[in-house]
Amino acid sequence: MGVADWLRGAIPAMALGAMALAEPVAAGPRGYDVAPYLPAGEARPAIAQPIYSAAPPRVGLPEMGFRPLPPAAPPIHATPAPATTPYRAGPGYGPIETRSSAPAAGGPAPPPAPGVPTPPPASSVSAASGVSATAATWLEEVRLGFLAHSIGPINQHYETGMDINPEILFRSPGFLRPILAPLPTIGATINTADDTSIFYAGLTWRADFLERFTGSFFFGGAVHDGALVDDKLGTRHAFGCRVLFREGIDLGVKLDQAHVVSLFLDHVSHVGLCADVNQGNDNFGLRLHRRL
């Protein structure tokens, strides 16, 4: 047998052997068709047709029935983050260690989340408004007045000058509720022309009405540094007593929830209870209020 005859028989055998080693997935109706590889005019060898199972369409060379490539591995998805704050264990792709963001008992609070403003402490808020945290619990209102001295409708108009009138109102304690919860008040009218100055203390009843308006009434006692008897010169008031009654009335307009401007009138006298002389004194002017 010549070399040509040997090759003519070996080539089909090698082709059939290679196809037998490959796992068919879905052959066409011809199965392992080797006819294209046989010499012209040579009959196809009698080979039992393989039995094929149902399988997806083959890929690769259509006539060789090569095994298809395995499907790509599914993408690796990150595990959903737990309800804790993740911290990477190292600079690379090491394991992830989770640590709870809740503060331990007795431990420091965690840092705020990015973009969330941190509220300032109460002490700084009170300091920014000019009132300490302790004072804000018992102060209700402060007032400052500029009053024309001794120009009211009752007194003798002997004295002159302008009075500076600082006043502080405190929050009403519970035991004053039966009398409509007035505000304890202290203040002074300081005369700038060396005439009578007065220090006073008492109660203020305050009420808002018609949304923008406010009014208040004061009643209490006062101590003055003026004259007690008439000097016959007509330059000082004769008050008769060192301790007097004081009444005052305010009528104001609210500029906002914290600020008020008002007209004010007050009067001091002893109502004839301690001496024959009782000239008294009236002041009238403008006051500014700051509610705390």
One Martini backbone bead per residue (centre of mass of N, CA, C, O) as a GRO file, in nm:
protein
  292
    1MET     BB    1   0.096   0.037   0.024
    2GLY     BB    2   0.074   0.348  -0.023
    3VAL     BB    3   0.084   0.665   0.086
    4ALA     BB    4  -0.182   0.756  -0.039
    5ASP     BB    5  -0.353   0.529   0.075
    6TRP     BB    6  -0.295   0.584   0.372
    7LEU     BB    7  -0.404   0.876   0.382
    8ARG     BB    8  -0.688   0.806   0.279
    9GLY     BB    9  -0.753   0.642   0.556
   10ALA     BB   10  -0.643   0.834   0.796
   11ILE     BB   11  -0.802   1.095   0.782
   12PRO     BB   12  -1.087   0.993   0.856
   13ALA     BB   13  -1.003   0.865   1.123
   14MET     BB   14  -0.904   1.124   1.263
   15ALA     BB   15  -1.166   1.284   1.243
   16LEU     BB   16  -1.340   1.079   1.402
   17GLY     BB   17  -1.175   1.089   1.661
   18ALA     BB   18  -1.204   1.394   1.725
   19MET     BB   19  -1.520   1.387   1.740
   20ALA     BB   20  -1.541   1.178   1.971
   21LEU     BB   21  -1.398   1.360   2.191
   22ALA     BB   22  -1.611   1.543   2.142
   23GLU     BB   23  -1.888   1.717   2.277
   24PRO     BB   24  -2.193   1.712   2.183
   25VAL     BB   25  -2.482   1.943   2.167
   26ALA     BB   26  -2.577   2.010   1.845
   27ALA     BB   27  -2.671   1.861   1.578
   28GLY     BB   28  -2.750   1.814   1.290
   29PRO     BB   29  -2.907   1.600   1.068
   30ARG     BB   30  -2.603   1.467   1.001
   31GLY     BB   31  -2.414   1.494   1.218
   32TYR     BB   32  -2.117   1.329   1.149
   33ASP     BB   33  -2.008   1.485   0.878
   34VAL     BB   34  -1.743   1.363   0.644
   35ALA     BB   35  -1.778   1.427   0.341
   36PRO     BB   36  -1.598   1.687   0.301
   37TYR     BB   37  -1.320   1.496   0.371
   38LEU     BB   38  -1.351   1.323   0.128
   39PRO     BB   39  -1.279   1.193  -0.144
   40ALA     BB   40  -1.358   1.179  -0.450
   41GLY     BB   41  -1.591   0.906  -0.474
   42GLU     BB   42  -1.604   0.832  -0.179
   43ALA     BB   43  -1.748   0.658   0.055
   44ARG     BB   44  -1.922   0.658   0.327
   45PRO     BB   45  -1.888   0.546   0.621
   46ALA     BB   46  -2.020   0.313   0.844
   47ILE     BB   47  -2.178   0.504   1.098
   48ALA     BB   48  -2.304   0.550   1.383
   49GLN     BB   49  -2.539   0.747   1.501
   50PRO     BB   50  -2.564   0.972   1.728
   51ILE     BB   51  -2.709   1.059   2.027
   52TYR     BB   52  -2.913   1.336   2.096
   53SER     BB   53  -2.967   1.597   2.303
   54ALA     BB   54  -3.116   1.840   2.432
   55ALA     BB   55  -2.997   2.165   2.332
   56PRO     BB   56  -2.848   2.431   2.279
   57PRO     BB   57  -2.720   2.604   2.058
   58ARG     BB   58  -2.449   2.592   1.885
   59VAL     BB   59  -2.109   2.670   1.906
   60GLY     BB   60  -1.895   2.749   1.666
   61LEU     BB   61  -1.842   2.517   1.462
   62PRO     BB   62  -2.106   2.395   1.276
   63GLU     BB   63  -1.970   2.091   1.178
   64MET     BB   64  -1.804   1.989   1.457
   65GLY     BB   65  -1.928   2.012   1.750
   66PHE     BB   66  -1.819   2.197   1.949
   67ARG     BB   67  -1.766   2.301   2.252
   68PRO     BB   68  -1.893   2.529   2.436
   69LEU     BB   69  -1.866   2.794   2.603
   70PRO     BB   70  -1.874   2.897   2.900
   71PRO     BB   71  -2.032   3.080   3.093
   72ALA     BB   72  -2.026   3.357   3.242
   73ALA     BB   73  -1.969   3.483   3.524
   74PRO     BB   74  -2.127   3.620   3.755
   75PRO     BB   75  -2.158   3.900   3.902
   76ILE     BB   76  -2.016   4.066   4.168
   77HIS     BB   77  -2.194   4.155   4.444
   78ALA     BB   78  -2.244   4.356   4.685
   79THR     BB   79  -2.315   4.355   4.994
   80PRO     BB   80  -2.534   4.484   5.176
   81ALA     BB   81  -2.531   4.722   5.388
   82PRO     BB   82  -2.543   4.763   5.693
   83ALA     BB   83  -2.670   4.936   5.987
   84THR     BB   84  -2.370   5.043   5.950
   85THR     BB   85  -2.044   5.155   5.969
   86PRO     BB   86  -1.792   5.131   5.746
   87TYR     BB   87  -1.458   4.975   5.774
   88ARG     BB   88  -1.156   4.953   5.646
   89ALA     BB   89  -0.883   4.753   5.720
   90GLY     BB   90  -0.738   4.853   5.452
   91PRO     BB   91  -0.601   4.987   5.158
   92GLY     BB   92  -0.717   4.764   5.013
   93TYR     BB   93  -0.903   4.448   4.956
   94GLY     BB   94  -1.002   4.390   5.223
   95PRO     BB   95  -1.174   4.344   5.477
   96ILE     BB   96  -1.486   4.425   5.630
   97GLU     BB   97  -1.550   4.633   5.899
   98THR     BB   98  -1.803   4.660   6.139
   99ARG     BB   99  -1.949   4.950   6.306
  100SER     BB  100  -2.130   5.094   6.525
  101SER     BB  101  -2.289   5.425   6.546
  102ALA     BB  102  -2.366   5.380   6.826
  103PRO     BB  103  -2.339   5.478   7.131
  104ALA     BB  104  -2.209   5.402   7.402
  105ALA     BB  105  -2.241   5.361   7.719
  106GLY     BB  106  -2.101   5.663   7.821
  107GLY     BB  107  -2.016   5.762   7.555
  108PRO     BB  108  -1.947   5.920   7.283
  109ALA     BB  109  -2.067   6.082   7.033
  110PRO     BB  110  -2.111   6.078   6.719
  111PRO     BB  111  -2.056   6.207   6.438
  112PRO     BB  112  -2.190   6.389   6.217
  113ALA     BB  113  -2.337   6.401   5.936
  114PRO     BB  114  -2.299   6.495   5.635
  115GLY     BB  115  -2.469   6.814   5.611
  116VAL     BB  116  -2.531   6.827   5.920
  117PRO     BB  117  -2.614   7.044   6.139
  118THR     BB  118  -2.492   7.172   6.440
  119PRO     BB  119  -2.616   7.250   6.724
  120PRO     BB  120  -2.589   7.479   6.942
  121PRO     BB  121  -2.542   7.550   7.240
  122ALA     BB  122  -2.727   7.703   7.478
  123SER     BB  123  -2.508   7.897   7.579
  124SER     BB  124  -2.448   8.034   7.299
  125VAL     BB  125  -2.730   8.143   7.246
  126SER     BB  126  -2.749   8.322   7.496
  127ALA     BB  127  -2.492   8.485   7.436
  128ALA     BB  128  -2.585   8.600   7.158
  129SER     BB  129  -2.838   8.753   7.310
  130GLY     BB  130  -2.712   8.864   7.600
  131VAL     BB  131  -2.810   8.604   7.772
  132SER     BB  132  -2.806   8.406   8.015
  133ALA     BB  133  -2.926   8.100   8.106
  134THR     BB  134  -3.015   8.187   8.391
  135ALA     BB  135  -3.161   8.459   8.328
  136ALA     BB  136  -3.374   8.339   8.120
  137THR     BB  137  -3.555   8.203   8.359
  138TRP     BB  138  -3.635   8.511   8.512
  139LEU     BB  139  -3.655   8.688   8.268
  140GLU     BB  140  -3.886   8.898   8.073
  141GLU     BB  141  -3.799   9.221   8.081
  142VAL     BB  142  -3.673   9.520   7.921
  143ARG     BB  143  -3.633   9.878   7.995
  144LEU     BB  144  -3.608  10.210   7.821
  145GLY     BB  145  -3.618  10.553   7.924
  146PHE     BB  146  -3.729  10.892   7.812
  147LEU     BB  147  -3.793  11.160   8.038
  148ALA     BB  148  -3.990  11.413   8.133
  149HIS     BB  149  -3.957  11.623   8.400
  150SER     BB  150  -4.223  11.753   8.550
  151ILE     BB  151  -4.503  11.739   8.317
  152GLY     BB  152  -4.752  11.666   8.443
  153PRO     BB  153  -5.098  11.703   8.561
  154ILE     BB  154  -5.026  11.735   8.891
  155ASN     BB  155  -4.782  11.878   8.947
  156GLN     BB  156  -4.580  12.188   8.997
  157HIS     BB  157  -4.324  12.233   8.808
  158TYR     BB  158  -4.023  12.283   8.942
  159GLU     BB  159  -3.878  12.076   8.781
  160THR     BB  160  -3.612  11.943   8.571
  161GLY     BB  161  -3.528  11.767   8.298
  162MET     BB  162  -3.401  11.436   8.245
  163ASP     BB  163  -3.500  11.090   8.247
  164ILE     BB  164  -3.362  10.785   8.326
  165ASN     BB  165  -3.537  10.454   8.253
  166PRO     BB  166  -3.471  10.175   8.406
  167GLU     BB  167  -3.611   9.830   8.355
  168ILE     BB  168  -3.726   9.526   8.534
  169LEU     BB  169  -3.878   9.215   8.442
  170PHE     BB  170  -4.025   8.939   8.592
  171ARG     BB  171  -4.132   8.647   8.639
  172SER     BB  172  -4.416   8.498   8.735
  173PRO     BB  173  -4.518   8.365   9.006
  174GLY     BB  174  -4.748   8.139   9.123
  175PHE     BB  175  -4.870   8.315   9.371
  176LEU     BB  176  -4.985   8.547   9.148
  177ARG     BB  177  -5.233   8.427   8.993
  178PRO     BB  178  -5.486   8.539   9.154
  179ILE     BB  179  -5.370   8.844   9.032
  180LEU     BB  180  -5.289   8.798   8.715
  181ALA     BB  181  -4.981   8.765   8.693
  182PRO     BB  182  -4.766   8.960   8.775
  183LEU     BB  183  -4.467   9.152   8.732
  184PRO     BB  184  -4.188   9.187   8.873
  185THR     BB  185  -4.046   9.521   8.962
  186ILE     BB  186  -3.763   9.725   8.866
  187GLY     BB  187  -3.638  10.077   8.914
  188ALA     BB  188  -3.555  10.403   8.757
  189THR     BB  189  -3.523  10.772   8.798
  190ILE     BB  190  -3.274  10.968   8.641
  191ASN     BB  191  -3.161  11.277   8.693
  192THR     BB  192  -2.980  11.528   8.484
  193ALA     BB  193  -3.039  11.808   8.692
  194ASP     BB  194  -3.030  11.748   9.009
  195ASP     BB  195  -3.285  11.624   9.082
  196THR     BB  196  -3.518  11.404   9.131
  197SER     BB  197  -3.470  11.068   9.231
  198ILE     BB  198  -3.583  10.721   9.165
  199PHE     BB  199  -3.673  10.423   9.342
  200TYR     BB  200  -3.838  10.111   9.241
  201ALA     BB  201  -4.114   9.876   9.337
  202GLY     BB  202  -4.324   9.603   9.192
  203LEU     BB  203  -4.611   9.569   8.977
  204THR     BB  204  -4.692   9.422   8.646
  205TRP     BB  205  -4.951   9.461   8.413
  206ARG     BB  206  -4.984   9.266   8.112
  207ALA     BB  207  -5.113   9.337   7.767
  208ASP     BB  208  -5.243   9.212   7.467
  209PHE     BB  209  -5.379   9.380   7.166
  210LEU     BB  210  -5.466   9.376   6.841
  211GLU     BB  211  -5.171   9.221   6.800
  212ARG     BB  212  -4.988   9.518   6.808
  213PHE     BB  213  -5.071   9.572   7.105
  214THR     BB  214  -4.972   9.724   7.428
  215GLY     BB  215  -5.010   9.702   7.791
  216SER     BB  216  -4.943   9.872   8.117
  217PHE     BB  217  -4.939   9.835   8.485
  218PHE     BB  218  -4.821  10.014   8.773
  219PHE     BB  219  -4.751   9.907   9.124
  220GLY     BB  220  -4.588  10.081   9.408
  221GLY     BB  221  -4.278  10.166   9.542
  222ALA     BB  222  -4.080  10.461   9.664
  223VAL     BB  223  -3.754  10.621   9.655
  224HIS     BB  224  -3.609  10.936   9.739
  225ASP     BB  225  -3.383  11.255   9.703
  226GLY     BB  226  -3.565  11.475   9.789
  227ALA     BB  227  -3.772  11.689   9.925
  228LEU     BB  228  -3.995  11.734  10.214
  229VAL     BB  229  -3.995  12.048  10.208
  230ASP     BB  230  -4.063  12.368  10.161
  231ASP     BB  231  -3.830  12.625  10.038
  232LYS     BB  232  -3.980  12.885   9.900
  233LEU     BB  233  -3.841  12.888   9.591
  234GLY     BB  234  -3.951  12.689   9.358
  235THR     BB  235  -3.723  12.434   9.290
  236ARG     BB  236  -3.865  12.213   9.478
  237HIS     BB  237  -4.008  11.938   9.583
  238ALA     BB  238  -4.256  11.851   9.829
  239PHE     BB  239  -4.311  11.522   9.958
  240GLY     BB  240  -4.298  11.464  10.293
  241CYS     BB  241  -4.184  11.172  10.204
  242ARG     BB  242  -3.963  10.912  10.138
  243VAL     BB  243  -4.207  10.724  10.097
  244LEU     BB  244  -4.387  10.613   9.806
  245PHE     BB  245  -4.610  10.610   9.562
  246ARG     BB  246  -4.645  10.420   9.248
  247GLU     BB  247  -4.750  10.502   8.910
  248GLY     BB  248  -4.801  10.331   8.581
  249ILE     BB  249  -4.830  10.386   8.214
  250ASP     BB  250  -4.864  10.188   7.911
  251LEU     BB  251  -4.842  10.245   7.540
  252GLY     BB  252  -4.797  10.011   7.268
  253VAL     BB  253  -4.591   9.891   6.993
  254LYS     BB  254  -4.520   9.616   6.797
  255LEU     BB  255  -4.246   9.540   6.601
  256ASP     BB  256  -4.230   9.254   6.734
  257GLN     BB  257  -4.196   8.984   6.944
  258ALA     BB  258  -3.956   9.165   7.120
  259HIS     BB  259  -4.048   9.465   7.031
  260VAL     BB  260  -4.114   9.790   7.193
  261VAL     BB  261  -4.305  10.094   7.169
  262SER     BB  262  -4.369  10.366   7.413
  263LEU     BB  263  -4.588  10.535   7.618
  264PHE     BB  264  -4.524  10.727   7.930
  265LEU     BB  265  -4.669  10.739   8.273
  266ASP     BB  266  -4.597  10.891   8.596
  267HIS     BB  267  -4.650  10.867   8.967
  268VAL     BB  268  -4.570  11.044   9.279
  269SER     BB  269  -4.692  10.975   9.620
  270HIS     BB  270  -4.878  10.975   9.956
  271VAL     BB  271  -5.189  11.055   9.971
  272GLY     BB  272  -5.184  11.190  10.270
  273LEU     BB  273  -5.039  10.975  10.496
  274CYS     BB  274  -4.764  11.158  10.628
  275ALA     BB  275  -4.844  11.459  10.529
  276ASP     BB  276  -4.933  11.778  10.431
  277VAL     BB  277  -4.726  11.757  10.217
  278ASN     BB  278  -4.799  11.685   9.842
  279GLN     BB  279  -4.665  11.728   9.534
  280GLY     BB  280  -4.511  11.547   9.370
  281ASN     BB  281  -4.466  11.348   9.053
  282ASP     BB  282  -4.413  11.374   8.691
  283ASN     BB  283  -4.372  11.155   8.399
  284PHE     BB  284  -4.281  11.183   8.040
  285GLY     BB  285  -4.249  10.933   7.760
  286LEU     BB  286  -4.013  10.710   7.613
  287ARG     BB  287  -4.013  10.349   7.538
  288LEU     BB  288  -3.813  10.052   7.541
  289HIS     BB  289  -3.861   9.706   7.455
  290ARG     BB  290  -3.738   9.373   7.578
  291ARG     BB  291  -3.814   9.054   7.510
  292LEU     BB  292  -3.713   8.719   7.648
   0.00000   0.00000   0.00000
